[in-house]
Amino acid sequence: QVQLVESGGGLVQAGGSLRLSCATSGMLVEFNDMGWFRQVPGNQRDLVATITGDGQTNYDDSVKGRFTISRDNPKNTVYLEMNSLKPSDTAVYYCNRLTRPFDSWGQGTQVTVSS
């Protein structure tokens, strides 16, 4: 029943910014721990940012200081604000609840950073 729809990706030059959105249904973001993941073809899907139900955030070292995870409880949406983007940030970005097992994955949103 949980559905996750990512949006906001695109092509941006190095140093630019994007804001990704994760629209959810069948759940409440304020009662769940949420994460943003990214995946390059052929590689594993890596967790890059998390936000707990009580608002605690954590970041992978590769994005710390550049990315900010947040949520809008009335809209039941999680965001990832991405600044100072690097070509190494190029990936498909996904959101999910931090549960085991994970909910079904959405389609993700492609972020491409050019040099």
Long-range contacts (C-beta under 8 A, 24 or more apart in sequence): 1-25, 1-26, 2-26, 2-27, 2-97, 2-103, 2-104, 3-104, 3-106, 4-94, 4-95, 4-96, 4-103, 4-104, 4-105, 4-106, 5-106, 5-107, 6-93, 6-94, 6-95, 6-106, 6-107, 6-108, 6-109, 7-109, 8-109, 9-92, 9-93, 9-109, 9-110, 9-111, 9-112, 10-110, 10-111, 10-112, 11-112, 11-114, 12-85, 12-111, 12-112, 12-113, 12-114, 13-113, 13-114, 13-115, 14-85, 14-86, 14-87, 14-113, 14-114, 14-115, 15-84, 15-85, 16-85, 16-113, 17-81, 17-82, 17-83, 17-84, 17-85, 18-82, 18-85, 18-111, 19-79, 19-80, 19-81, 19-82, 20-79, 20-80, 20-82, 20-93, 20-109, 20-111, 21-77, 21-78, 21-79, 22-77, 22-78, 22-79, 22-80, 22-95, 22-106, 23-75, 23-76, 23-77, 24-76, 24-77, 24-78, 24-95, 25-76, 27-76, 27-97, 27-103, 28-73, 28-76, 29-53, 29-71, 29-72, 29-73, 29-76, 29-77, 29-78, 30-71, 30-73, 32-97, 32-98, 32-99, 33-97, 33-98, 33-99, 34-69, 34-71, 34-78, 34-95, 34-96, 34-97, 34-98, 35-95, 35-96, 35-97, 35-98, 36-67, 36-69, 36-78, 36-80, 36-93, 36-94, 36-95, 37-93, 37-94, 37-95, 37-96, 38-89, 38-91, 38-92, 38-93, 38-94, 38-111, 39-91, 39-92, 39-94, 39-108, 40-90, 40-91, 40-92, 45-94, 49-80, 50-98, 51-78, 62-88, 63-89, 82-111, 85-111, 85-113, 86-113, 87-113, 87-114, 87-115, 88-113, 89-113
